[in-house]
Amino acid sequence: MTPNEKITIGGLPVGGSEPILSAATRWGDLLFLSGRAAVDTATMQVTSADFEEQTRFVLDSIVDVLREAGSGPEHVLRVVCYLVDRDDFAAWNRIYAEYFPAPRPARTTMVADFAVEGLLIEVEVTAGIPS
C-alpha cells in the first residue's frame, strides 16, 4: 500500500444487490467508516424497534469493521451520531461510554430523520490504524 492509496474495506449490499458503498475507506493510517444503522442489508428491514438494541447492533457492527481493518474502538478519533429522538440522548451517552474507552474521541450528536422507517440511530466514525 502506498501512502496516498485509497483502499476500500468490505461492501454494503442494499437489498441483496451489488454493494453500493464501502463499509470503510482507508487512506494512509486513517479509516473512514460509512454510517452504520440497524438494518439487515439483505431485506432492508430494521433489526429491532428498541433503541438500545439498535445502538448495540450499530456499535458491534462498527467494532467488526474496525477490527477487520486493523483498528479498534480505542483508535477511534471522531464519532458522528444521528438520533431520531432527542429523548434517547442519555441512553446513547451510556452505551457510547461502554464502547469507547478514555480518552474518548471527538463527537457530534444530532437529531435527524432517516429514509428507512423505524431507524432510531445511525453512527459513523473516523479511526486511526496503528503502525
Backbone bond lengths (Angstrom), bond angles and torsions (degrees), N, CA, C in turn:
res aa  C-N    CA-C-N  psi(-1)  N-CA   C-N-CA  omega(-1)  CA-C   N-CA-C  phi
1 M - - - 1.448 - - 1.528 108.27 -
2 T 1.323 116.45 132.40 1.459 120.94 174.93 1.520 108.89 -89.22
3 P 1.340 118.16 157.73 1.469 120.44 -176.89 1.533 114.40 -58.67
4 N 1.304 118.60 -29.44 1.460 121.35 -177.26 1.520 112.40 -112.86
5 E 1.312 115.51 38.43 1.465 121.26 179.02 1.525 109.30 -104.86
6 K 1.328 116.14 130.85 1.462 120.73 176.79 1.525 108.32 -87.44
7 I 1.329 115.41 125.21 1.462 121.66 -179.52 1.521 108.07 -122.63
8 T 1.320 116.22 128.44 1.458 119.12 177.25 1.525 109.48 -95.47
9 I 1.317 115.20 147.19 1.463 122.19 -178.07 1.515 107.97 -123.50
10 G 1.320 115.32 117.70 1.455 120.23 178.71 1.516 112.27 63.15
11 G 1.300 115.75 171.89 1.452 122.35 177.43 1.503 109.78 -141.31
12 L 1.316 115.34 151.63 1.458 120.16 179.35 1.523 108.65 -111.63
13 P 1.339 116.49 97.89 1.468 118.31 176.08 1.524 109.43 -71.01
14 V 1.284 116.03 143.91 1.462 120.64 178.78 1.513 107.85 -117.81
15 G 1.318 117.27 121.16 1.448 121.22 -178.76 1.517 113.46 66.59
16 G 1.351 116.61 25.63 1.458 120.89 177.29 1.516 113.65 80.56
17 S 1.332 117.98 6.58 1.456 120.31 -179.22 1.522 110.23 -90.59
18 E 1.316 115.01 -177.44 1.458 121.15 176.66 1.531 108.94 -58.48
19 P 1.332 117.82 142.04 1.468 119.32 179.58 1.530 111.93 -54.58
20 I 1.335 115.52 132.64 1.460 119.64 179.18 1.523 111.84 -103.01
21 L 1.338 116.77 -7.73 1.454 120.02 174.66 1.513 108.84 -152.40
22 S 1.310 115.42 158.61 1.463 121.42 179.74 1.517 109.98 -82.81
23 A 1.316 116.17 148.39 1.460 119.67 172.61 1.527 108.85 -64.36
24 A 1.330 115.67 -35.10 1.463 121.06 177.88 1.523 108.97 -158.73
25 T 1.323 114.54 160.29 1.452 121.78 173.75 1.519 107.87 -128.08
26 R 1.325 114.78 131.90 1.465 120.30 178.25 1.520 108.90 -104.38
27 W 1.327 115.11 135.98 1.461 122.13 173.69 1.527 105.82 -134.37
28 G 1.319 117.04 107.29 1.460 120.18 -175.12 1.515 109.60 61.95
29 D 1.322 116.11 -125.63 1.460 121.27 -179.50 1.525 112.39 -98.25
30 L 1.335 116.76 15.27 1.464 121.24 178.54 1.518 110.19 -108.87
31 L 1.329 115.04 144.38 1.455 122.12 -179.54 1.524 108.46 -128.07
32 F 1.328 116.18 123.41 1.462 122.37 -178.54 1.525 107.95 -112.32
33 L 1.327 117.32 112.97 1.459 120.82 179.91 1.518 110.44 -89.97
34 S 1.324 116.05 141.53 1.454 121.06 171.63 1.518 108.25 -66.43
35 G 1.322 116.39 155.00 1.449 120.58 176.10 1.517 110.18 -56.79
36 R 1.318 116.03 136.77 1.467 121.68 -178.94 1.516 109.26 -113.91
37 A 1.328 115.23 136.45 1.461 122.23 178.73 1.519 108.83 -133.75
38 A 1.305 116.48 162.70 1.468 122.21 -178.02 1.527 109.85 -83.59
39 V 1.334 114.73 69.26 1.465 121.33 -178.67 1.523 108.77 -128.44
40 D 1.323 116.20 132.99 1.456 121.86 171.14 1.528 105.77 -75.44
41 T 1.334 117.50 111.51 1.466 120.30 -173.63 1.526 113.46 -67.26
42 A 1.319 118.21 -19.95 1.463 120.25 178.16 1.526 111.66 -75.31
43 T 1.341 116.36 -36.22 1.466 120.04 -175.89 1.526 113.12 -108.59
44 M 1.339 116.11 -14.12 1.469 123.35 -174.61 1.527 111.53 62.36
45 Q 1.327 116.31 25.71 1.464 121.41 177.12 1.527 109.69 -98.31
46 V 1.330 115.41 140.98 1.457 121.16 175.73 1.529 107.96 -68.02
47 T 1.336 116.34 138.48 1.463 120.73 -172.71 1.521 114.65 -76.62
48 S 1.340 117.80 -20.41 1.456 121.77 -178.22 1.522 109.13 -162.85
49 A 1.315 116.43 156.97 1.471 121.35 174.41 1.525 111.19 -96.52
50 D 1.344 116.81 -0.80 1.458 122.79 -175.86 1.527 110.22 -95.32
51 F 1.340 117.45 130.18 1.463 121.35 -177.60 1.529 112.11 -59.23
52 E 1.325 117.68 -48.31 1.467 120.00 -177.93 1.530 111.12 -62.40
53 E 1.324 118.14 -42.10 1.464 120.57 178.38 1.528 110.82 -63.45
54 Q 1.331 117.56 -43.32 1.461 120.00 177.81 1.531 110.54 -62.07
55 T 1.327 116.61 -43.53 1.461 120.37 -177.74 1.517 111.15 -63.26
56 R 1.309 117.33 -44.92 1.468 120.09 179.19 1.534 111.28 -66.22
57 F 1.327 117.98 -37.83 1.463 121.58 175.87 1.529 109.42 -58.60
58 V 1.329 116.16 -47.62 1.466 121.81 -178.56 1.526 110.47 -63.25
59 L 1.321 117.70 -49.74 1.461 120.30 -176.77 1.526 111.94 -68.49
60 D 1.324 118.50 -35.85 1.467 120.54 174.64 1.527 110.39 -62.93
61 S 1.317 116.82 -40.51 1.462 121.68 177.63 1.526 110.55 -62.77
62 I 1.323 116.27 -42.55 1.466 120.75 178.31 1.525 110.55 -62.28
63 V 1.325 117.22 -45.68 1.462 120.81 179.11 1.537 110.27 -60.27
64 D 1.321 118.35 -40.57 1.466 121.69 177.98 1.526 111.18 -59.78
65 V 1.331 117.25 -45.73 1.467 120.93 -179.61 1.528 110.18 -66.63
66 L 1.327 116.84 -41.93 1.463 119.95 177.81 1.523 110.87 -58.22
67 R 1.322 116.47 -47.50 1.474 120.93 -178.78 1.531 110.62 -63.32
68 E 1.332 116.79 -42.36 1.472 120.70 179.12 1.527 110.86 -58.51
69 A 1.318 116.83 -32.35 1.469 121.48 -177.27 1.530 112.81 -91.31
70 G 1.334 117.82 0.94 1.455 120.45 179.10 1.516 114.31 89.14
71 S 1.316 117.07 20.63 1.455 122.11 179.97 1.529 108.71 -123.05
72 G 1.308 116.95 -161.13 1.454 121.47 178.03 1.516 109.63 -175.50
73 P 1.333 117.86 173.46 1.453 121.13 -177.64 1.531 113.55 -58.22
74 E 1.323 116.58 -28.74 1.463 120.51 179.89 1.533 112.42 -70.50
75 H 1.335 116.95 -12.32 1.465 121.75 -179.95 1.531 112.61 -107.31
76 V 1.336 117.15 6.92 1.463 119.98 179.25 1.526 108.93 -71.77
77 L 1.329 115.26 132.05 1.458 122.39 -177.74 1.525 112.63 -99.73
78 R 1.345 115.50 -32.96 1.465 120.13 -175.60 1.520 109.57 -148.96
79 V 1.339 116.06 140.14 1.455 123.21 176.77 1.528 107.94 -126.73
80 V 1.325 115.72 131.47 1.461 121.45 172.96 1.523 106.70 -119.22
81 C 1.335 116.21 125.29 1.458 121.60 -176.95 1.525 109.90 -122.97
82 Y 1.311 115.61 138.19 1.463 122.87 174.94 1.525 107.34 -117.17
83 L 1.321 116.94 124.98 1.460 123.25 177.55 1.524 108.92 -113.73
84 V 1.321 117.45 144.44 1.462 120.81 173.42 1.520 110.32 -77.90
85 D 1.334 116.37 -36.46 1.465 121.22 -173.51 1.524 110.03 -123.55
86 R 1.320 117.07 119.55 1.461 121.06 179.84 1.528 111.70 -60.86
87 D 1.326 118.40 -20.34 1.462 121.46 177.80 1.528 112.31 -68.48
88 D 1.337 117.76 -13.49 1.467 121.73 177.93 1.531 112.33 -87.78
89 F 1.332 116.84 1.10 1.466 120.94 -175.09 1.528 112.54 -60.39
90 A 1.323 118.68 -43.53 1.475 121.43 -179.65 1.532 110.95 -63.67
91 A 1.325 116.89 -42.58 1.469 120.06 177.82 1.528 110.40 -64.73
92 W 1.324 117.04 -39.96 1.468 121.43 177.26 1.531 109.46 -59.30
93 N 1.321 118.11 -46.59 1.467 121.02 179.67 1.526 111.46 -59.28
94 R 1.321 116.34 -44.31 1.470 121.02 -178.36 1.527 111.41 -62.49
95 I 1.338 116.72 -48.43 1.468 120.79 -177.55 1.529 110.56 -70.10
96 Y 1.324 116.72 -40.66 1.467 122.47 177.67 1.532 110.17 -54.24
97 A 1.336 117.33 -45.46 1.457 121.68 -178.08 1.526 111.95 -63.78
98 E 1.327 118.05 -26.56 1.470 121.49 176.57 1.527 111.91 -71.13
99 Y 1.319 116.97 -32.80 1.463 121.65 -172.73 1.530 113.76 -92.73
100 F 1.327 117.41 -29.12 1.465 120.19 -174.61 1.522 109.64 -116.19
101 P 1.347 116.29 109.54 1.462 120.50 -177.12 1.531 111.82 -72.55
102 A 1.322 115.16 158.52 1.468 120.84 174.90 1.536 108.54 -71.95
103 P 1.309 118.45 147.29 1.455 125.66 -4.93 1.532 110.20 -71.97
104 R 1.312 115.68 130.51 1.463 120.97 -172.87 1.526 111.29 -75.85
105 P 1.342 115.10 154.85 1.471 119.68 -179.29 1.535 112.67 -70.69
106 A 1.322 114.94 165.24 1.462 120.20 169.76 1.528 106.89 -62.40
107 R 1.347 116.74 149.97 1.466 117.94 -175.00 1.522 110.86 -150.15
108 T 1.327 113.88 145.75 1.458 122.56 171.39 1.519 107.01 -129.86
109 T 1.334 116.88 136.86 1.461 121.49 175.47 1.517 107.49 -128.52
110 M 1.332 115.88 129.02 1.461 122.09 -179.15 1.514 110.41 -128.35
111 V 1.319 116.11 156.39 1.464 121.79 172.43 1.523 106.55 -97.02
112 A 1.344 115.76 131.32 1.460 120.73 -174.59 1.524 109.96 -148.99
113 D 1.307 115.49 176.30 1.459 122.75 174.49 1.530 107.03 -115.73
114 F 1.321 117.19 157.06 1.463 121.09 -177.54 1.514 111.32 -122.31
115 A 1.321 115.41 155.98 1.460 121.74 178.58 1.527 111.32 -72.46
116 V 1.333 117.06 -27.59 1.464 121.46 -178.87 1.526 108.85 -96.15
117 E 1.306 116.66 119.47 1.471 123.43 179.47 1.524 110.56 -58.60
118 G 1.329 116.87 133.47 1.460 121.80 175.22 1.516 114.66 95.98
119 L 1.336 118.31 -11.37 1.458 119.32 176.59 1.520 109.34 -69.62
120 L 1.320 115.38 140.02 1.456 121.02 -179.68 1.526 112.63 -115.20
121 I 1.350 116.64 -18.26 1.463 121.15 -175.46 1.523 110.07 -155.46
122 E 1.336 115.30 145.81 1.462 122.53 168.79 1.516 106.63 -139.74
123 V 1.327 115.78 141.12 1.469 121.06 -176.24 1.522 109.02 -134.91
124 E 1.333 115.70 138.74 1.460 121.00 171.44 1.518 108.15 -129.17
125 V 1.324 116.17 148.68 1.461 120.18 -179.70 1.527 111.19 -135.30
126 T 1.327 113.44 156.39 1.456 122.97 169.65 1.521 105.65 -120.41
127 A 1.315 116.33 133.60 1.470 120.53 -177.04 1.510 110.57 -135.07
128 G 1.310 114.43 160.25 1.456 121.18 170.37 1.510 108.86 -93.38
129 I 1.334 114.98 158.06 1.445 120.72 174.66 1.534 106.12 -117.73
130 P 1.340 117.06 114.49 1.458 118.81 -175.90 1.538 111.61 -65.45
131 S 1.311 114.67 150.95 1.478 120.77 179.51 1.508 110.67 -69.66
